[in-house]
């Protein structure tokens, strides 16, 4: 069964956006895909963005990569 990474990132994003830490308030978490790569873009309220390469990741690996990026 193929995983729906876009839906997974949307649902995980809605949970993560509710959790705030001083200086790290998340405005958006979005999945982006092209023919050669997949990534998650984290958008913070201060305008800073962080892109995470998730090409080939399972949904559990995506969650781990996002967690690492936020620590």
ZAMAR-453896 format. One record per atom (N, C-alpha, C): residue number from 1; atom name; y, z, x. Coordinates in nm, 4 decimals, decimal comma. Atoms other than C-alpha are relative to their C-alpha. Layout:
REM ZAMAR-453896
<nr:NUM | atom:CA | north:Y | up:Z | east:X>
...
END
This chain:
REM ZAMAR-453896
<nr:1 | atom:N | north:-0,1175 | up:0,0000 | east:0,0845>
<nr:1 | atom:CA | north:0,0000 | up:0,0000 | east:0,0000>
<nr:1 | atom:C | north:0,1249 | up:0,0000 | east:0,0898>
<nr:2 | atom:N | north:-0,1230 | up:0,0100 | east:-0,0776>
<nr:2 | atom:CA | north:0,3400 | up:-0,0997 | east:0,1403>
<nr:2 | atom:C | north:0,1004 | up:0,1054 | east:-0,0462>
<nr:3 | atom:N | north:-0,0992 | up:-0,1019 | east:0,0313>
<nr:3 | atom:CA | north:0,6039 | up:0,1705 | east:0,1586>
<nr:3 | atom:C | north:0,1337 | up:-0,0648 | east:-0,0348>
<nr:4 | atom:N | north:-0,1328 | up:0,0484 | east:0,0367>
<nr:4 | atom:CA | north:0,9417 | up:0,1155 | east:-0,0076>
<nr:4 | atom:C | north:0,1014 | up:0,0818 | east:0,0800>
<nr:5 | atom:N | north:-0,0887 | up:-0,0733 | east:-0,0903>
<nr:5 | atom:CA | north:1,1666 | up:0,2205 | east:0,2799>
<nr:5 | atom:C | north:0,1400 | up:0,0154 | east:-0,0577>
<nr:6 | atom:N | north:-0,1349 | up:-0,0068 | east:0,0589>
<nr:6 | atom:CA | north:1,4900 | up:0,1398 | east:0,0969>
<nr:6 | atom:C | north:0,0077 | up:0,1129 | east:-0,1023>
<nr:7 | atom:N | north:0,0028 | up:-0,1060 | east:0,1014>
<nr:7 | atom:CA | north:1,3984 | up:0,3648 | east:-0,1965>
<nr:7 | atom:C | north:-0,0155 | up:0,1369 | east:0,0657>
<nr:8 | atom:N | north:0,0195 | up:-0,1262 | east:-0,0709>
<nr:8 | atom:CA | north:1,2779 | up:0,6358 | east:0,0413>
<nr:8 | atom:C | north:0,1305 | up:0,0493 | east:0,0614>
<nr:9 | atom:N | north:-0,1269 | up:-0,0370 | east:-0,0632>
<nr:9 | atom:CA | north:1,6093 | up:0,6320 | east:0,2333>
<nr:9 | atom:C | north:0,1019 | up:0,0426 | east:-0,1058>
<nr:10 | atom:N | north:-0,0920 | up:-0,0386 | east:0,1082>
<nr:10 | atom:CA | north:1,8056 | up:0,6440 | east:-0,0953>
<nr:10 | atom:C | north:-0,0287 | up:0,1415 | east:-0,0485>
<nr:11 | atom:N | north:0,0366 | up:-0,1322 | east:0,0507>
<nr:11 | atom:CA | north:1,6130 | up:0,9475 | east:-0,2199>
<nr:11 | atom:C | north:0,0231 | up:0,1088 | east:0,1056>
<nr:12 | atom:N | north:-0,0236 | up:-0,0958 | east:-0,1070>
<nr:12 | atom:CA | north:1,6226 | up:1,1236 | east:0,1166>
<nr:12 | atom:C | north:0,1499 | up:0,0193 | east:0,0213>
<nr:13 | atom:N | north:-0,1449 | up:-0,0073 | east:-0,0149>
<nr:13 | atom:CA | north:1,9928 | up:1,0436 | east:0,1432>
<nr:13 | atom:C | north:0,0645 | up:0,0897 | east:-0,1034>
<nr:14 | atom:N | north:-0,0592 | up:-0,0846 | east:0,1039>
<nr:14 | atom:CA | north:2,0694 | up:1,2097 | east:-0,1887>
<nr:14 | atom:C | north:-0,0265 | up:0,1475 | east:0,0272>
<nr:15 | atom:N | north:0,0282 | up:-0,1391 | east:-0,0377>
<nr:15 | atom:CA | north:1,9018 | up:1,5283 | east:-0,0631>
<nr:15 | atom:C | north:0,0846 | up:0,0434 | east:0,1198>
<nr:16 | atom:N | north:-0,0731 | up:-0,0348 | east:-0,1219>
<nr:16 | atom:CA | north:2,0653 | up:1,5219 | east:0,2797>
<nr:16 | atom:C | north:0,1490 | up:0,0139 | east:-0,0267>
<nr:17 | atom:N | north:-0,1435 | up:-0,0060 | east:0,0274>
<nr:17 | atom:CA | north:2,4140 | up:1,4561 | east:0,1413>
<nr:17 | atom:C | north:0,0425 | up:0,1321 | east:-0,0631>
<nr:18 | atom:N | north:-0,0315 | up:-0,1296 | east:0,0613>
<nr:18 | atom:CA | north:2,3962 | up:1,7853 | east:-0,0491>
<nr:18 | atom:C | north:0,0071 | up:0,1125 | east:0,1024>
<nr:19 | atom:N | north:0,0022 | up:-0,1017 | east:-0,1052>
<nr:19 | atom:CA | north:2,3396 | up:1,9787 | east:0,2736>
<nr:19 | atom:C | north:0,1127 | up:-0,0300 | east:0,0973>
<nr:20 | atom:N | north:-0,1135 | up:0,0225 | east:-0,0895>
<nr:20 | atom:CA | north:2,6554 | up:2,0208 | east:0,4775>
<nr:20 | atom:C | north:0,0002 | up:0,1026 | east:0,1113>
<nr:21 | atom:N | north:-0,0200 | up:-0,0861 | east:-0,1152>
<nr:21 | atom:CA | north:2,7298 | up:2,1672 | east:0,8158>
<nr:21 | atom:C | north:0,1418 | up:-0,0231 | east:0,0474>
<nr:22 | atom:N | north:-0,1375 | up:0,0146 | east:-0,0480>
<nr:22 | atom:CA | north:3,0710 | up:2,2287 | east:0,9642>
<nr:22 | atom:C | north:0,0093 | up:-0,1182 | east:0,0949>
<nr:23 | atom:N | north:-0,0216 | up:0,1146 | east:-0,0860>
<nr:23 | atom:CA | north:3,1938 | up:1,9046 | east:1,1173>
<nr:23 | atom:C | north:-0,0986 | up:-0,1140 | east:-0,0185>
<nr:24 | atom:N | north:0,1003 | up:0,1055 | east:0,0152>
<nr:24 | atom:CA | north:2,9016 | up:1,6978 | east:0,9899>
<nr:24 | atom:C | north:-0,0307 | up:-0,0256 | east:-0,1477>
<nr:25 | atom:N | north:0,0193 | up:0,0278 | east:0,1411>
<nr:25 | atom:CA | north:2,9541 | up:1,6108 | east:0,6251>
<nr:25 | atom:C | north:-0,0349 | up:-0,1474 | east:-0,0166>
<nr:26 | atom:N | north:0,0506 | up:0,1358 | east:0,0144>
<nr:26 | atom:CA | north:2,7574 | up:1,2999 | east:0,5288>
<nr:26 | atom:C | north:0,0493 | up:-0,0616 | east:-0,1300>
<nr:27 | atom:N | north:-0,0512 | up:0,0728 | east:0,1149>
<nr:27 | atom:CA | north:2,9197 | up:1,0499 | east:0,2964>
<nr:27 | atom:C | north:-0,1061 | up:-0,0935 | east:-0,0577>
<nr:28 | atom:N | north:0,0977 | up:0,0980 | east:0,0461>
<nr:28 | atom:CA | north:2,6391 | up:0,7944 | east:0,2801>
<nr:28 | atom:C | north:-0,1119 | up:-0,0134 | east:0,1022>
<nr:29 | atom:N | north:0,1165 | up:0,0293 | east:-0,0819>
<nr:29 | atom:CA | north:2,2955 | up:0,7156 | east:0,4143>
<nr:29 | atom:C | north:-0,0577 | up:-0,1275 | east:-0,0588>
<nr:30 | atom:N | north:0,0463 | up:0,1262 | east:0,0587>
<nr:30 | atom:CA | north:2,1868 | up:0,3550 | east:0,3753>
<nr:30 | atom:C | north:-0,0985 | up:-0,0719 | east:0,0910>
<nr:31 | atom:N | north:0,1018 | up:0,0803 | east:-0,0665>
<nr:31 | atom:CA | north:1,8971 | up:0,1318 | east:0,4691>
<nr:31 | atom:C | north:0,0521 | up:-0,1419 | east:0,0130>
<nr:32 | atom:N | north:-0,0399 | up:0,1384 | east:-0,0222>
<nr:32 | atom:CA | north:1,9759 | up:-0,2067 | east:0,6234>
<nr:32 | atom:C | north:-0,1154 | up:-0,0729 | east:0,0669>
<nr:33 | atom:N | north:0,1107 | up:0,0777 | east:-0,0532>
<nr:33 | atom:CA | north:1,7295 | up:-0,4823 | east:0,7028>
<nr:33 | atom:C | north:0,0455 | up:-0,1419 | east:0,0298>
<nr:34 | atom:N | north:-0,0212 | up:0,1404 | east:-0,0330>
<nr:34 | atom:CA | north:1,7455 | up:-0,8186 | east:0,8757>
<nr:34 | atom:C | north:-0,1363 | up:-0,0584 | east:0,0366>
<nr:35 | atom:N | north:0,1277 | up:0,0622 | east:-0,0360>
<nr:35 | atom:CA | north:1,4785 | up:-1,0634 | east:0,9877>
<nr:35 | atom:C | north:-0,0596 | up:0,0591 | east:0,1268>
<nr:36 | atom:N | north:0,0510 | up:-0,0504 | east:-0,1278>
<nr:36 | atom:CA | north:1,4512 | up:-0,8918 | east:1,3259>
<nr:36 | atom:C | north:-0,0018 | up:0,1523 | east:0,0125>
<nr:37 | atom:N | north:-0,0051 | up:-0,1460 | east:-0,0165>
<nr:37 | atom:CA | north:1,5223 | up:-0,5227 | east:1,2655>
<nr:37 | atom:C | north:0,0306 | up:0,0704 | east:-0,1322>
<nr:38 | atom:N | north:-0,0343 | up:-0,0890 | east:0,1111>
<nr:38 | atom:CA | north:1,5536 | up:-0,2351 | east:1,0201>
<nr:38 | atom:C | north:0,0741 | up:0,1189 | east:0,0594>
<nr:39 | atom:N | north:-0,0707 | up:-0,1185 | east:-0,0477>
<nr:39 | atom:CA | north:1,7942 | up:0,0528 | east:1,0524>
<nr:39 | atom:C | north:0,0508 | up:0,0813 | east:-0,1176>
<nr:40 | atom:N | north:-0,0672 | up:-0,0889 | east:0,0933>
<nr:40 | atom:CA | north:1,9397 | up:0,3498 | east:0,8723>
<nr:40 | atom:C | north:0,1372 | up:0,0267 | east:0,0591>
<nr:41 | atom:N | north:-0,1355 | up:-0,0285 | east:-0,0438>
<nr:41 | atom:CA | north:2,3157 | up:0,3927 | east:0,8926>
<nr:41 | atom:C | north:0,0454 | up:0,1270 | east:-0,0706>
<nr:42 | atom:N | north:-0,0550 | up:-0,1244 | east:0,0527>
<nr:42 | atom:CA | north:2,4578 | up:0,7411 | east:0,8496>
<nr:42 | atom:C | north:0,1513 | up:-0,0118 | east:0,0091>
<nr:43 | atom:N | north:-0,1457 | up:0,0073 | east:0,0046>
<nr:43 | atom:CA | north:2,8232 | up:0,7416 | east:0,7413>
<nr:43 | atom:C | north:0,0526 | up:0,1410 | east:-0,0272>
<nr:44 | atom:N | north:-0,0586 | up:-0,1324 | east:0,0151>
<nr:44 | atom:CA | north:3,0185 | up:1,0639 | east:0,7889>
<nr:44 | atom:C | north:0,1378 | up:-0,0125 | east:-0,0626>
<nr:45 | atom:N | north:-0,1297 | up:0,0028 | east:0,0673>
<nr:45 | atom:CA | north:3,3340 | up:1,1548 | east:0,5957>
<nr:45 | atom:C | north:0,1161 | up:-0,0246 | east:0,0952>
<nr:46 | atom:N | north:-0,1090 | up:0,0225 | east:-0,0951>
<nr:46 | atom:CA | north:3,5437 | up:1,1422 | east:0,9130>
<nr:46 | atom:C | north:0,0068 | up:-0,1445 | east:0,0493>
<nr:47 | atom:N | north:-0,0009 | up:0,1414 | east:-0,0370>
<nr:47 | atom:CA | north:3,4653 | up:0,7679 | east:0,9452>
<nr:47 | atom:C | north:-0,1000 | up:-0,0370 | east:0,1076>
<nr:48 | atom:N | north:0,0999 | up:0,0258 | east:-0,1033>
<nr:48 | atom:CA | north:3,2072 | up:0,8033 | east:1,2211>
<nr:48 | atom:C | north:-0,1289 | up:-0,0508 | east:-0,0637>
<nr:49 | atom:N | north:0,1307 | up:0,0461 | east:0,0471>
<nr:49 | atom:CA | north:2,8818 | up:0,6100 | east:1,1740>
<nr:49 | atom:C | north:-0,1003 | up:0,0108 | east:0,1136>
<nr:50 | atom:N | north:0,1086 | up:-0,0056 | east:-0,0966>
<nr:50 | atom:CA | north:2,5482 | up:0,6431 | east:1,3471>
<nr:50 | atom:C | north:-0,1123 | up:-0,0880 | east:-0,0539>
<nr:51 | atom:N | north:0,1092 | up:0,0894 | east:0,0403>
<nr:51 | atom:CA | north:2,2797 | up:0,3711 | east:1,3340>
<nr:51 | atom:C | north:-0,1287 | up:0,0429 | east:0,0693>
<nr:52 | atom:N | north:0,1298 | up:-0,0409 | east:-0,0511>
<nr:52 | atom:CA | north:1,9128 | up:0,4565 | east:1,3786>
<nr:52 | atom:C | north:-0,0967 | up:-0,1166 | east:-0,0190>
<nr:53 | atom:N | north:0,0975 | up:0,1081 | east:0,0081>
<nr:53 | atom:CA | north:1,6580 | up:0,1853 | east:1,4588>
<nr:53 | atom:C | north:-0,1292 | up:0,0561 | east:-0,0590>
<nr:54 | atom:N | north:0,1235 | up:-0,0463 | east:0,0640>
<nr:54 | atom:CA | north:1,3615 | up:0,2307 | east:1,2237>
<nr:54 | atom:C | north:-0,1018 | up:-0,1129 | east:-0,0128>
<nr:55 | atom:N | north:0,0921 | up:0,1132 | east:0,0045>
<nr:55 | atom:CA | north:1,1859 | up:-0,1004 | east:1,2838>
<nr:55 | atom:C | north:-0,1418 | up:0,0480 | east:0,0276>
<nr:56 | atom:N | north:0,1400 | up:-0,0378 | east:-0,0162>
<nr:56 | atom:CA | north:0,8125 | up:-0,0422 | east:1,2359>
<nr:56 | atom:C | north:-0,0321 | up:0,1429 | east:-0,0394>
<nr:57 | atom:N | north:0,0236 | up:-0,1399 | east:0,0383>
<nr:57 | atom:CA | north:0,8560 | up:0,3196 | east:1,1186>
<nr:57 | atom:C | north:-0,0641 | up:0,0112 | east:-0,1374>
<nr:58 | atom:N | north:0,0459 | up:-0,0404 | east:0,1329>
<nr:58 | atom:CA | north:0,6631 | up:0,4728 | east:0,8319>
<nr:58 | atom:C | north:0,1110 | up:0,0855 | east:-0,0617>
<nr:59 | atom:N | north:-0,1015 | up:-0,0844 | east:0,0640>
<nr:59 | atom:CA | north:0,8615 | up:0,6773 | east:0,5797>
<nr:59 | atom:C | north:0,0082 | up:0,1377 | east:0,0663>
<nr:60 | atom:N | north:-0,0015 | up:-0,1297 | east:-0,0681>
<nr:60 | atom:CA | north:0,7585 | up:1,0002 | east:0,7526>
<nr:60 | atom:C | north:0,0715 | up:-0,0114 | east:0,1343>
<nr:61 | atom:N | north:-0,0683 | up:0,0210 | east:-0,1275>
<nr:61 | atom:CA | north:0,8761 | up:0,8586 | east:1,0865>
<nr:61 | atom:C | north:0,1505 | up:-0,0194 | east:-0,0205>
<nr:62 | atom:N | north:-0,1411 | up:0,0166 | east:0,0322>
<nr:62 | atom:CA | north:1,2064 | up:0,7568 | east:0,9236>
<nr:62 | atom:C | north:0,0647 | up:0,1372 | east:-0,0179>
<nr:63 | atom:N | north:-0,0523 | up:-0,1342 | east:0,0235>
<nr:63 | atom:CA | north:1,2560 | up:1,1147 | east:0,8072>
<nr:63 | atom:C | north:0,0168 | up:0,0750 | east:0,1326>
<nr:64 | atom:N | north:-0,0082 | up:-0,0664 | east:-0,1302>
<nr:64 | atom:CA | north:1,1843 | up:1,2440 | east:1,1583>
<nr:64 | atom:C | north:0,1161 | up:-0,0563 | east:0,0827>
<nr:65 | atom:N | north:-0,1078 | up:0,0620 | east:-0,0761>
<nr:65 | atom:CA | north:1,4257 | up:0,9936 | east:1,3167>
<nr:65 | atom:C | north:0,1378 | up:0,0425 | east:-0,0519>
<nr:66 | atom:N | north:-0,1266 | up:-0,0434 | east:0,0594>
<nr:66 | atom:CA | north:1,7048 | up:1,0872 | east:1,0745>
<nr:66 | atom:C | north:0,0283 | up:0,1454 | east:0,0365>
<nr:67 | atom:N | north:-0,0147 | up:-0,1414 | east:-0,0349>
<nr:67 | atom:CA | north:1,6458 | up:1,4572 | east:1,1374>
<nr:67 | atom:C | north:0,0449 | up:0,0158 | east:0,1448>
<nr:68 | atom:N | north:-0,0390 | up:-0,0062 | east:-0,1423>
<nr:68 | atom:CA | north:1,6673 | up:1,4048 | east:1,5153>
<nr:68 | atom:C | north:0,1451 | up:-0,0431 | east:0,0177>
<nr:69 | atom:N | north:-0,1366 | up:0,0520 | east:-0,0137>
<nr:69 | atom:CA | north:1,9893 | up:1,2054 | east:1,4760>
<nr:69 | atom:C | north:0,1038 | up:0,0992 | east:-0,0505>
<nr:70 | atom:N | north:-0,0945 | up:-0,0958 | east:0,0576>
<nr:70 | atom:CA | north:2,1508 | up:1,4859 | east:1,2756>
<nr:70 | atom:C | north:0,0046 | up:0,1330 | east:0,0748>
<nr:71 | atom:N | north:0,0025 | up:-0,1271 | east:-0,0736>
<nr:71 | atom:CA | north:2,0647 | up:1,7652 | east:1,5171>
<nr:71 | atom:C | north:0,0900 | up:-0,0042 | east:0,1200>
END
